[in-house]
Amino acid sequence: MFRRFFSFTTVTVVFCIMVACFSLLFFFVNFWRNDRLTRLSDDALSLSRSVLSICAVNGITEIDGGNIELIKNAYSASGSPDAEMFIVSGDGKVILCKEKVQSGSCIIHERVAFPQELLVGAENVYPVTLSEQTELDFYDEGVFLSVLSVHLSAEAQYYIIAVQDVSSAYIPYTTEFLRMFLLTSLFAVFVAFIGALISSYRMVAPLKKMTAATKKYAEGDFSERIKSADTYSELAELGASFNSMAESLERIDESRSMFVANTSHELKTPMTIISGFIDGILDGTIPPEDEEKYLKIVSEETKRLSRLVVAMLNISKIEAGKLELSLSDVRLDSLILTTLLGFEKSLNDKHIEVLGLESLESVTVLADETLAGQIFFNLVDNAFKFTPEYGIIRVQLYEERKNAVFKIKNTGKGIPEEELSFIFDRFYKVDKSRGLDSKSFGIGLYIVKSIIELHHGTINVESSASDGTEFTVTLPIKRNAEET
């Protein structure tokens, strides 16, 4: 990835510089061409004015050998040093050129004539100068050309022509332009090269760390974290998500390990009890009059194993998305009362008082009755386990904004604030010492939340060390569920 990103960036920069170079060169040449033609036009116009002024002062109506010296003075005072100026007769023959002015004769230009179509073209644009890039037989390459028609009299017509070789105009300037642009481009490419190198490294370095961290995660080591310093914001967000994933995996792995240990203990204890009592009955160690007593214990332990298996099956179905709802009208107040009746003996044994039963509202929802019963059973069981002797459990059920709201609160030791966000995670147990929660597998509240979410409801928890813990369940009532 580093090589690809770096190569792509470098190639892109070089390509953009090349495009910029050719674009600027095109506009530069076009600007220079127009500027050169304008200059030649100004030179031709300047010479024509000088010639017309001299001829007017001296009464000259025709340029010939008698007045050629006066015209030479006008020629010498006009024109750019890098342009060649001609005074041409109506038939295209050269009357004056630089060589004739300087030495009196010109072997080359005495034998040539400018084409008539060029001269006629100047007549057509009179009095504006005809300026263009063209080719002439007596020039090896193309030339910039400006032609201006001059009339000394009705019969005497002459042309002022300014000519510059294209190569002499282009080559020095384009060469210098390319040289300066090349030096600037090399510096820009060098800076871009360094920038791409640093940028590529900063982008890829966190990814390399993530790759290394992933390998450690695969080996079961979740301690590695990605630092977000000196990275791009998107990668910093990815690193934060990566760290959050690592923390979740570490917590899940820790919970799973704890779950395996707890489950092994919970499986081993009842199985040992069941096996020991049954063997005692079979071999006669337990007297016949005590068999019923021990068979009841075996029955309780068997039910305990059954609850564990059912809970594990439900987790499997929930995570696979195969837990199907069998919806029907469910009276929540009746379901809550039935659930509490099942805990009557246990509540009496611990002298726990249940408050709020007389004020439960009659609320009907569209839900799976079996799963809804499991919600209330797990919440009541959870409240019972964490309520001390002579404690209080308070329940509420009412309708609010087309929702059924159930609250259950128990007195006793609350849940530490730092653990509140984890209590609905799989295999998480607040009481890790296995004291109050010794028979829990850490999956009850996870199942409760999953079932509630399947019914499009919510569950929240509030807890304090002095005021106990309160769970609030919100479920859509019957008419709301039917509308959706």
Order of alpha helices (4+ residues) and beta strands (2+ residues): alpha-alpha-beta-beta-alpha-alpha-beta-beta-beta-alpha-alpha-alpha-beta-alpha-alpha-beta-beta-alpha-beta-beta-alpha-beta-beta-alpha
